[in-house]
Amino acid sequence: MSTEADAMPPPAAPRYAPSVPAPVPVAAGRARGRTAAAVVCLVLGLGLIAGAVAGSCLTDDPGERSAAEAAYARGATLWRSVPVDRLFPPAVHRDAAGPGGARRDWTRVGVAPDSDCAEAFDPLLATALAPVGCKRLLRATYTDATSSAVTTVGLLVTDADTTGMRALRRRFADERLDERSDLMPRPYAPQGTVADRFGVAQRVSWHLAVLTDVPAVVFSVTGFADARTGTPPQPAAQAVAPGAGTTAAQAGLGHDATALAEEVERIFRDAARKTAGEADR
């Protein structure tokens, strides 16, 4: 039996339109592109910075800095404990240290009591060294194998930090203060030895080095044991130059001043580094 509902047509099937994204305005698209690029650059930049910092941490070894700082600090007090015979050996032998590469030998004839720096330097040199202070002054005098030349070698332990020592070294280099004859160290003349007549008038050659890895100034001054005077003084750096024909050069006094100062410098540095390393262990 048919009813009114049977007579009605079936409902139409629903119709779904495909989902189409709304068009993005051109200006908005460019803005989004710029934002994305900025984010990428920021991420890359942070990565590069982090890499640089990591590389710096890997290459800048704090252990090395600590060792250098410890050696510098130990250098300021080493004079209290280092044996005299270690700092100023009774005998020094160096191959090729003389004129023409000749072997040189020196014997220690006296060691001065450690003291302050009063009367140790000519006035202008004392003034030039004053900025770094004088914690202690150590000196010894040597003679060569023929007992014809005498050399005082010294170590001025300063009160300065590394910045002060670098500034002093720069000044000496810039103004060539180590080559001026009115800025010479004074000798130590132990009585009753071959050097007992080694006075300021007998100085012939000298050497001076401002160190920066330890708080010290190393110096030396040479002359003839027979107390002769009138020889024009010449800095060791010039007296050891090839072809130098001065009295200081021909007698090897520039070589004596250089070699003995370098030997004491090496010993002092080695002692500071070794002692600092032992303390770290």
C-alpha positions in Angstrom: 0.0 0.0 0.0 1.5 3.3 -1.0 1.6 6.2 1.3 2.4 9.9 1.0 6.0 9.2 2.1 6.4 6.6 -0.6 5.4 9.2 -3.2 8.0 11.7 -2.1 11.3 11.6 -4.0 14.4 10.4 -2.1 16.6 13.3 -0.7 19.4 14.5 -2.9 22.9 13.2 -1.9 25.0 15.8 -0.1 27.5 17.6 -2.3 31.0 18.4 -0.7 33.1 21.1 -2.4 36.8 20.4 -2.4 38.8 22.2 0.3 40.8 25.0 -1.4 43.1 27.1 0.8 42.5 30.8 0.6 45.0 32.6 -1.5 47.9 34.2 0.4 48.5 37.8 -0.5 51.9 38.4 -2.1 53.1 40.8 0.6 52.2 38.4 3.4 54.2 35.6 1.6 57.3 37.8 1.3 57.0 38.7 5.0 56.8 35.0 6.0 59.8 34.3 3.8 61.9 37.0 5.4 60.9 35.7 8.9 62.0 32.2 8.0 65.3 33.4 6.6 65.9 35.4 9.7 65.2 32.4 11.9 67.6 30.2 9.9 70.4 32.9 10.1 69.9 33.2 13.8 70.2 29.5 14.3 73.3 29.3 12.1 74.8 32.3 13.9 74.3 30.8 17.3 75.9 27.6 16.1 78.9 29.4 14.8 79.3 31.4 18.0 79.0 28.2 20.1 81.6 26.5 17.8 84.0 29.4 18.2 83.6 29.4 22.0 84.1 25.6 22.1 87.2 25.9 19.9 88.6 28.6 22.1 88.1 26.5 25.2 89.8 23.6 23.5 92.8 25.5 22.3 93.3 27.9 25.2 94.7 25.5 27.8 94.1 26.8 31.3 96.7 24.4 32.6 99.4 26.1 30.6 98.4 29.5 32.0 98.4 28.2 35.5 101.9 26.7 35.0 103.2 30.1 33.7 101.6 32.0 36.5 103.0 29.6 39.1 106.5 29.9 37.7 106.3 33.7 37.7 105.1 33.7 41.3 107.8 31.2 42.4 110.4 33.4 40.7 109.7 36.2 43.2 110.6 34.0 46.2 113.1 31.6 44.7 116.1 33.6 45.9 115.3 32.5 49.5 115.7 28.8 48.8 117.8 28.2 45.7 121.3 27.1 46.7 124.1 29.5 45.8 126.0 26.8 43.9 123.0 26.2 41.8 122.3 29.8 40.8 126.0 30.7 40.5 127.9 27.5 39.7 131.5 27.3 41.0 132.6 26.7 37.4 130.9 27.4 34.1 132.0 25.8 30.8 130.5 26.6 27.4 131.5 25.4 24.0 131.7 28.0 21.2 131.1 30.9 23.6 134.2 32.9 22.8 135.4 34.8 19.8 135.5 32.7 16.7 133.5 29.9 18.4 136.2 29.2 21.0 135.4 27.3 24.2 135.2 29.5 27.3 135.7 28.5 30.9 135.0 30.6 34.0 135.6 30.1 37.7 133.6 31.8 40.4 135.8 33.9 42.8 133.2 35.4 45.1 129.5 35.6 45.9 128.1 38.8 47.3 125.6 38.6 50.2 122.1 39.1 49.0 121.1 42.7 49.5 119.0 45.6 48.3 119.9 47.5 45.1 121.6 50.5 46.7 124.9 51.3 45.0 124.5 48.4 42.6 123.8 50.5 39.5 124.9 53.8 38.0 122.3 56.5 39.0 120.6 56.7 35.6 120.2 52.9 35.4 118.9 52.8 39.0 116.3 55.4 37.9 115.3 53.4 34.8 114.9 50.2 36.9 113.0 51.9 39.7 109.4 51.3 38.3 109.7 47.5 38.9 111.2 47.8 42.4 113.9 45.8 44.0 112.9 42.8 46.1 116.5 41.4 46.2 119.8 41.6 44.5 122.1 38.6 43.9 125.6 38.8 42.5 128.7 36.7 41.9 132.0 37.4 40.1 133.9 35.1 37.8 137.3 35.0 36.2 138.3 33.4 32.9 140.7 30.5 32.5 143.7 32.9 32.1 142.7 35.0 35.1 143.0 38.1 32.9 139.3 39.0 32.7 136.7 39.3 35.4 132.9 39.4 35.2 130.2 40.2 37.7 126.9 38.6 36.9 123.8 39.6 38.8 120.1 39.0 39.2 117.7 41.7 40.3 114.5 40.1 41.6 111.7 42.7 41.1 108.4 43.6 42.8 106.6 44.0 39.5 103.8 41.9 37.9 104.0 40.7 34.3 102.5 44.0 33.0 105.2 46.0 34.7 108.0 43.8 33.4 106.6 44.0 29.9 106.5 47.7 30.1 110.1 47.9 31.3 111.3 45.6 28.6 109.5 47.6 25.9 111.1 50.8 27.2 114.6 49.3 27.2 114.1 48.0 23.7 112.5 51.2 22.3 115.0 53.5 23.8 118.0 51.1 23.6 118.8 51.7 27.2 120.9 48.6 27.4 123.4 50.1 25.0 124.0 53.3 26.9 127.3 53.5 28.7 125.8 55.8 31.4 123.5 53.0 32.3 126.0 50.3 33.2 125.7 47.9 36.2 128.5 48.2 38.8 130.9 45.3 39.5 131.2 43.3 42.7 135.0 43.0 43.6 135.5 40.4 46.3 138.7 41.3 48.3 141.6 39.0 48.2 140.8 37.6 44.7 141.9 38.3 41.2 138.9 40.6 40.9 139.6 42.8 44.0 140.6 45.8 41.8 137.5 45.5 39.5 135.9 48.9 40.0 133.7 51.2 38.0 136.6 52.7 36.1 137.6 49.2 34.9 134.3 48.3 33.2 134.7 47.4 29.5 131.5 45.6 28.4 128.1 44.8 29.8 124.8 42.9 29.2 121.3 43.5 30.5 118.1 41.6 29.9 114.6 42.3 31.3 112.7 39.1 31.7 108.9 38.8 31.5 108.2 35.1 32.4 109.9 35.6 35.8 110.2 38.9 37.8 113.9 39.5 37.2 116.5 41.5 35.4 119.7 39.7 34.6 122.9 41.7 34.0 126.6 41.3 33.8 129.7 43.6 33.5 133.2 42.7 32.5 136.7 44.2 32.8 140.4 43.3 32.9 141.9 41.8 36.1 144.9 44.0 35.9 142.8 47.1 36.7 143.6 48.9 33.5 141.5 51.9 32.7 140.8 54.0 29.6 139.3 51.3 27.5 136.1 52.7 25.9 133.2 50.6 27.1 131.0 48.8 24.6 127.7 46.9 25.1 128.1 43.2 24.7 125.7 43.0 21.8 128.0 45.1 19.8 131.2 43.5 21.0 130.1 40.0 19.9 129.0 41.2 16.4 130.8 39.6 13.5 133.8 41.7 12.5 133.9 43.8 15.7 137.5 44.9 16.2 137.3 46.8 19.5 139.2 45.9 22.6 136.1 44.4 24.2 135.5 42.3 21.1 139.0 41.0 20.6 139.6 40.2 24.3 136.3 38.3 24.4 134.8 40.5 27.2 131.5 40.9 25.3 131.4 37.2 25.0 132.1 36.7 28.7 129.3 39.2 29.6 126.8 37.5 27.3 127.5 33.9 28.1 127.6 34.2 31.9 124.4 36.3 32.0 122.6 33.8 29.7 123.7 31.0 31.9 122.3 32.5 35.1 119.2 33.5 33.2 118.7 29.9 32.1 119.3 28.5 35.6 116.9 30.9 37.2 114.1 30.2 34.7 114.6 26.4 34.9 114.5 26.5 38.7 111.3 28.6 38.7 109.6 26.2 36.3 110.8 23.1 38.0 109.9 24.2 41.4 106.4 25.3 40.3 105.9 22.0 38.6 106.9 20.1 41.8 104.5 22.3 43.8 101.6 21.4 41.5 102.3 17.7 42.0 
